[in-house]
Amino acid sequence: MNRKEIKAKAKKIANEHLGDFWRGYALILILTYVLQFLVSKLSALRIFNKCLYSMNILGDQECILSNGSIVNSIGSLVISLIVAPLTFGFIYYILKIVRKEKFDANDIFKFKKEFIVIALINLVVYVLTQIGSLLFIIPGIIISLNYSLVSFVYADKQKGVKETLNESKELIKGHRLDYLLFDLSFMGWIFLSLLTFGILLVWVLPYYQISHALYYENLKTVKN
């Protein structure tokens, strides 16, 4: 895998499709913000101000659990169920840009009816990663790398949960260290983005996402 070549090509595509990237990504950002705003307003209503469980901490009675916090938790879960398919749809959108195929904003909603499968994929990856982390740092990193391509695999092939997880693991096999180094090579850009108070992310985020899509494409070619 030629990491420099992949990143050079990604820069070119990012420059050519900067507007396309943000037109697609803005849909997800706006929807997420609106849903979070609605949940926060709902949980702040007077009917949700009741404390369900409190505890005495340093002489003061502190509310540990309120019905408002429960509304927030349920709302966050619903938001994740709604946004996750759009995130996978955005990967599909990026893959079409990388492949020079015809694309439009509707691609982002391609998986709107498959939120259960996508939720299960994300849940299994989360659980496996957490288990790996409990087994020390290295196993956690390996497990995380094994399933780092699940969103690309599913967006590309729309397979079941088990098939998607297995294909991601098989694709990255033998390339874990290379992929880790590839991912870490963007740390400098992320640091520069922090120095510019996030302004540089306008270009860095498309560059990062397109680079990973190209890595996936090249990895498929190598494996085949």
C-alpha positions in Angstrom: 0.0 0.0 0.0 1.5 3.3 -1.1 0.3 5.7 1.6 1.9 8.8 0.0 0.3 8.1 -3.4 -3.1 7.5 -1.7 -2.9 10.8 0.2 -1.7 12.7 -2.9 -4.7 11.5 -4.8 -7.0 12.3 -1.9 -5.7 15.9 -1.8 -6.6 16.3 -5.5 -10.1 14.8 -5.1 -10.7 16.9 -1.9 -9.8 20.1 -3.7 -12.1 19.2 -6.6 -15.0 18.1 -4.5 -14.8 20.3 -1.4 -18.2 21.8 -2.0 -19.8 18.4 -2.8 -18.3 17.0 0.5 -19.8 19.8 2.6 -23.1 19.8 0.9 -23.5 16.2 1.9 -22.0 16.4 5.3 -24.0 19.5 6.2 -27.2 17.5 6.0 -26.0 15.2 8.7 -24.7 18.1 10.9 -27.9 20.1 10.6 -30.2 17.1 11.3 -28.1 16.1 14.3 -28.1 19.7 15.7 -31.9 20.0 15.2 -32.6 16.7 16.9 -30.2 17.5 19.8 -31.8 20.9 20.2 -35.3 19.4 20.4 -34.2 16.8 22.9 -32.6 19.4 25.1 -35.7 21.6 25.0 -37.9 18.6 25.8 -35.8 17.4 28.7 -35.8 21.0 30.1 -39.6 21.1 30.4 -41.0 21.5 33.9 -42.7 18.1 33.8 -39.2 16.5 33.5 -37.7 18.4 36.5 -38.6 15.7 39.0 -35.7 14.0 40.8 -36.1 10.3 40.9 -33.0 9.5 43.0 -30.8 11.7 45.1 -27.7 11.1 47.3 -26.2 13.0 50.2 -22.8 14.2 49.0 -20.7 16.2 51.5 -23.7 17.3 53.4 -25.7 18.4 50.4 -28.5 16.4 48.8 -27.6 16.0 45.1 -29.9 14.7 42.4 -28.3 11.7 40.8 -31.2 10.7 38.5 -34.1 12.8 37.1 -36.8 12.0 34.6 -35.1 14.8 32.5 -31.9 12.9 32.4 -33.8 9.8 31.3 -35.4 11.8 28.5 -31.9 12.9 27.5 -30.6 9.4 27.4 -33.5 8.1 25.4 -33.2 11.1 23.1 -29.5 10.5 22.5 -30.2 6.8 21.7 -32.9 7.8 19.1 -30.6 10.4 17.6 -27.8 7.8 17.2 -30.3 5.4 15.5 -31.4 8.1 13.1 -27.9 9.5 12.4 -26.0 6.2 12.0 -27.6 5.2 8.7 -27.0 8.7 7.4 -23.3 8.3 8.3 -23.1 5.0 6.4 -24.9 6.7 3.6 -22.3 9.5 3.6 -19.6 6.8 3.2 -21.5 5.5 0.2 -21.7 9.1 -1.1 -17.9 9.5 -0.7 -17.2 6.1 -2.4 -19.1 7.3 -5.4 -17.1 10.5 -5.6 -13.8 8.6 -5.3 -15.0 6.1 -8.0 -16.0 9.1 -10.3 -19.6 7.8 -10.4 -22.7 9.9 -10.5 -23.7 11.0 -7.1 -26.2 13.3 -5.4 -27.4 14.2 -1.9 -30.1 11.4 -1.9 -27.3 8.9 -1.7 -26.9 9.8 2.0 -30.4 8.5 2.7 -29.8 5.2 1.0 -29.8 3.2 4.2 -32.6 5.0 6.0 -34.6 1.8 6.3 -31.6 -0.4 7.5 -31.1 1.3 10.8 -31.5 -1.9 12.7 -28.7 -3.7 10.9 -26.4 -0.7 11.1 -27.2 -0.3 14.8 -26.3 -3.9 15.4 -23.0 -3.5 13.5 -22.1 -0.5 15.6 -23.2 -2.2 18.8 -21.1 -5.4 18.1 -18.0 -3.3 17.2 -18.4 -1.2 20.4 -18.8 -4.2 22.6 -15.8 -6.1 21.0 -13.7 -2.9 21.3 -14.5 -2.4 24.9 -13.8 -6.1 25.7 -10.4 -5.7 23.9 -9.6 -2.6 25.9 -10.2 -4.5 29.1 -7.6 -7.1 27.9 -4.9 -4.3 27.8 -4.1 -1.7 25.2 -2.6 -3.9 22.4 -5.6 -6.3 22.1 -7.9 -3.3 22.2 -6.1 -1.6 19.3 -6.0 -4.8 17.3 -9.8 -5.4 17.7 -10.4 -1.7 16.9 -8.4 -2.1 13.7 -10.1 -5.3 12.7 -13.4 -3.6 12.5 -12.2 -0.1 11.3 -13.6 -0.7 7.8 -17.1 -1.9 8.7 -18.7 1.3 7.5 -17.0 1.1 4.1 -17.7 -2.6 3.7 -21.4 -2.2 4.5 -21.8 1.0 2.4 -20.1 -0.8 -0.5 -21.8 -4.2 -0.3 -24.8 -4.1 2.1 -24.1 -7.4 3.7 -25.4 -8.8 7.0 -23.9 -8.0 10.4 -21.7 -11.1 10.6 -20.6 -10.9 6.9 -19.7 -7.2 7.3 -17.6 -7.8 10.4 -15.8 -10.8 8.9 -15.0 -9.0 5.7 -13.6 -5.9 7.5 -11.4 -8.3 9.6 -10.3 -10.2 6.5 -9.5 -7.0 4.5 -7.4 -5.4 7.2 -5.5 -8.7 8.0 -1.9 -8.2 7.2 -2.3 -4.4 6.9 -3.2 -3.5 10.5 0.1 -1.7 11.2 0.1 0.0 7.8 -3.4 1.2 8.4 -2.6 2.4 11.9 0.4 4.4 10.6 -1.7 5.8 7.8 -4.3 7.0 10.3 -1.7 8.5 12.6 -0.1 10.4 9.7 -3.1 12.8 9.9 -2.3 13.9 13.4 -0.2 16.8 12.2 -3.2 18.1 10.2 -5.5 17.7 13.2 -3.0 19.6 15.4 -2.9 22.4 12.8 -6.7 22.5 12.8 -6.7 23.0 16.5 -4.3 25.9 16.1 -6.7 27.5 13.6 -9.6 27.0 16.0 -11.1 24.4 13.7 -11.1 26.5 10.6 -8.6 24.3 8.8 -11.1 21.3 9.3 -13.0 22.7 6.3 -10.3 21.2 4.2 -8.8 18.6 6.5 -12.0 16.7 7.1 -12.7 16.0 3.4 -9.1 15.2 2.9 -9.1 12.7 5.8 -12.4 11.0 4.8 -11.5 10.7 1.1 -8.0 9.4 2.0 -9.6 6.6 4.0 -12.1 5.8 1.2 -9.1 5.5 -1.2 -7.3 3.3 1.2 -10.3 1.0 1.3 -10.4 0.9 -2.5 -6.7 0.1 -2.7 -6.9 -2.5 0.0 -9.7 -4.3 -2.0 -7.5 -4.3 -5.1 -4.5 -5.7 -3.1 -6.7 -8.4 -1.6 -8.2 -9.4 -4.9 
